[in-house]
Amino acid sequence: MPGKKILMICGDYCEDYETMVPFQALWAVGHTVHAVCPDKQAGEHIKTAVHDFEGAQTYSEKPGHNFTLNATFAEIRPEDYDALVVPGGRGPEYLRGYPAVCAAVRYFFDTNKPVATVCHGAQLLAGAGVLKGRHCSAYPACRAEVELAGGTYVDIAVDKAFTEGNLVSAPAWPAHPDWIAQFLALLGTRITL
């Protein structure tokens, strides 16, 4: 299986695990991942946040790592990529305000290429207008955005993922094993032991 070329659209305060883990896991199995952020260059970084479930009514947030971008958003062409990853956290909240980011997201849906989103990543999908008529999981606080965008919210356990067509979605980082496995299946990735 030849490796795929995957675009990851990130932003400041994207969730640390939801950015770092898929980035590293996809590279580890032979794919190329270009992590980009609008208005930032390759070699610059985004600040990430660690969101944890500590018994409060919502998650807590702590500073994460500085994640180094390895490509420049202004220089990428979505048509050069085989798939898209949208991490969660607070990044998607402001990334959806960039018309070029929303256009890039729409490209992957218009061409039916694989897309993986987790947690608050659904906010970017809603902002790009690609959820109408689709089923999508997300962090429960994003249910309203999925539904207001014309989608059907998929309410699943925090450690599970859901695939419909070209979209793999999950509620939060505890779903990584299931979410990444389902995304790899969409990519046609076969791992043999």
N, C-alpha and C positions, 0 to 999 in steps of 0.2 A: 504494500500500500504506500503510495507516495504521500508525503506529508502535505497537509493543507496549509494555506496562508490565512491566518485568522486576525481580524481586527478587534481590538478591545478598546472601547471608548470609555475613558476614565475622567474623573474630575476630583478636585480637592474634596477631601472628607468622604470619598468613597469608602466603603467598609474594607478594612485591612484584609481580612481573610478572603473576602469575596473578590478581591483584586489579586492578591499575591498567590493564593492557592491555585485558582484555575490557570493563571499565567504560567506558573511553574509546572503544573501537572501537564498542560498541553505541550509545552516545550519538551518535557521529559519523555513523552511518547512519540516525538518526532515531528510535531507541527511547528510552524513558525508563527509567533504571536507578535503583532505590533501594537503596543500600548500607546495611545495618543490622548491628548487633551487639547481642546481649542485654546488658542492664544498661548500655547507653550511649545517649546522645541524639544527635539530629541536630546537627551542628556539632562534636561531639567526634571524636576520631580513634582509630584503631587503629595500633599499631606493626606494620610489615611487616618481613619478612626476605627477603634475596636469597639464593637457593640456586643454587649453580653446580657445574658438573661439571669438576673440575680434575685428574682422574687418580687420585683416591683411590678407595677401595672404596665410598664413598658420597659424597653431595654435601657441599659446605661451606656454611656459613651466615654471613652478614654482616648488619649492620643495614640495613634498607631505609628507605623514606620513612614519614612519618606520613601515613596516608590518612584524609581527612576523610569521615565518614559524612554522608549527606544525608537520612536518615530515621531514625526511632526505632522499634526493634524492638517495644516494648510497644504501639505505636500502629498497627502494620500489620495488615492482614487478608489472609492468603494468597489468599483468593478474589478479591481486587481485582487480582491479577497474572496475566499471561498465561504467564509462564515463570520459571524459577529458575536461578541460577548459583551454584555452590559452588566457590570457589577452593581451592587446596591449601595446602601449608605446614603449620605446626603448629596453626593455628586449629581445623581440624576435630576434632583429637584431644580438645580440651576442649569444643567446641561440642556434641558428641554427648551430653554430660552434662546438657544443658538439655532437659527434656521438651517445652517449647513450641517449641524449635527443631526437634526430631525430629518433632513433630506437623505443623509447617509443611512440612517436607520430604515427609512422607507425603502431605499434601494434593496436591502436584503429581503424585505417582505415582498416587494414587487417582483423579485426574481426567484422567490421561494428558496433562498439559500438558508442554511441552518443558522438559527439565532438562539443563544442561551442568555437568559436573564434571571436574576435572583433578587429577592427582597424588594428594595425600593427601585430597582431597575425598571419596574413596571411604570413608574412615573415618566421615564423617558419615552417608553413605548406609547403611553397615553398622549404625551405631548406631540409625538410624531404622527399621531392619528392612525395607528396600525392595529388597534385592538378591536375595532368594530367587528362583531360576529365571531370573535375568537374566545377560547377558554385560556385563562392565564392565572397562575398562582403568583402570589407576592406576599410580602409581609402583611399581616391582617390590617394594619393601619392604612394600607394602600388599596383596600377593597373598593372604597368609594371611587378612587381614580379609575380603576379598571372598569367599574360599572358605568361611571359617567362618560367614559370613552366608548361605550357601546359593547364592552366585553362582558364575559361571564367569569366571575371570580371563582377560582378553584380552591376550595378550603380543604387543605390536606395537612397532615402532620408536619411539624417543622423539620423533620429529617427525611422528607420525601420530595420527589420532583414529579412533574407532569409534562408529558409531551403531547402536542397536537400539531400535526403537520410538520412545519419547519421550526416550530417554537418549543423549546424546553424551558420551563419556568419552575421556580422553587421559592418557598417562603423565606428562607434564611440560610446562613452558612452551615448549620448542622446537616443540611441536605447535601453537602458536597459529594459524598460518595455516590448517591443516587443521581444527582444533577449532572455531575461530570460524566458518569457512566452513560446516561441517556444521551448527552451531547455527543460523546464519542461514537455512540451507535449511529446517530444522525450523520456524523462525519464519515462513517464507513470505516472507522478505526477498529482494527482487530488486534487484540493483545493475546499472545499465546505464551504459555508457561512451559 
